[in-house]
Amino acid sequence: MTIAIIGAGIAGAACAQRLQQQGQHVVVFDKGRAVGGRMSSKRTSAGYLDLGAQYFTARTPAFSSQCQRWLAQQVIERWHGALGLIEQGMLGASPDATERYIGIPSMQKPVQQLLADISVQHAEVSAVHFEQGCWQLYAGADLLGQFQQLVLAVPQQQAARLLQQVIESQWQLKSLFAQIALLPCWAVNIELAESDSLPVQFDGIFVKQDAQISWLARQGSKTGRAGPQHWLVHFTPAWSAEHLELSADEVAQHALAALQRVFNTRVKAVATLSHRWRYAQQVADYPLLGALRLHDVKLGLCGDWLNGGRVENAWLSGKQLAEELAL
């Protein structure tokens, strides 16, 4: 069976690897220049910058075993960064002692390892058509290929756009796309002047009950990342949605102001880098399926949005779909 997987994030990669292990012929398509999706790190002359996923945890036996393999392959390591918590305006140590992992030297390294022996085509699939029992994939007017099975491992909203042809005839798809599963997140990396430093000893900080930001992190606390003057700001889903169409520079100004407000200090930005994740954070009450397979149209969907967010759940979703396709 020839299978096309659209999306080379952790869910698509996990699905692709398991299908190949089962003897299937798999081709992965992704619009990015590199694999990883929201696990991608931005490469700069100063080192990598984590703008999306900041770390991942392992809470199930299956993913714990996978993490042990990655540790042995030296594509991930445990992150021992000191974690803080800002709640009601007060900064203190976070009580969360969960073991956390990061890819090295960049966050997408585990995804690259999963896809090492799999064909990956870097092309943006703009349309898919199901005809005579097969899926045809197009990039504009160009036919990318014809496949016996299609897997969408992309965010919910992107999957809905591709599946307009079949949604109305599939009640499961209509239900799946009736409610939004993913909310946006603006991410800004701020490089501070060498003469400036923040009055904090934490490497990552959870920010609770703030109208603007939800997470702060010192990039230099991770192997392979840019130095200690680089700080990441994640805005809340609500703020990101309200200001989704701001320019990158405008968002960066808000991020610097928020950094100064939270730490009650004046600092100067040497450079900023803003990234808009349109589909990033899980909606808390979205109903979870793990993954979805539709036999009659030879279609499967997987991703963190179907399984509760988090890197681990995306991996589990991809693996679950691969197992269902083998039946």
Secondary structure as UniProt FT lines:
FT   STRAND          2..6
FT   HELIX           10..21
FT   TURN            22..23
FT   STRAND          25..30
FT   HELIX           37..39
FT   STRAND          41..44
FT   TURN            45..46
FT   STRAND          47..50
FT   HELIX           61..73
FT   STRAND          76..78
FT   STRAND          83..87
FT   TURN            88..89
FT   STRAND          90..93
FT   STRAND          101..103
FT   TURN            107..108
FT   HELIX           109..114
FT   TURN            115..117
FT   STRAND          119..122
FT   STRAND          127..131
FT   TURN            132..133
FT   STRAND          134..139
FT   TURN            140..141
FT   STRAND          142..147
FT   STRAND          149..152
FT   HELIX           156..162
FT   HELIX           164..167
FT   TURN            168..169
FT   HELIX           171..176
FT   STRAND          182..192
FT   TURN            194..195
FT   STRAND          204..207
FT   STRAND          213..218
FT   HELIX           219..221
FT   TURN            223..224
FT   TURN            228..229
FT   STRAND          230..235
FT   HELIX           237..242
FT   TURN            243..245
FT   HELIX           248..263
FT   STRAND          269..282
FT   TURN            284..285
FT   STRAND          291..294
FT   TURN            295..298
FT   STRAND          299..302
FT   HELIX           304..306
FT   TURN            307..308
FT   HELIX           311..325
//
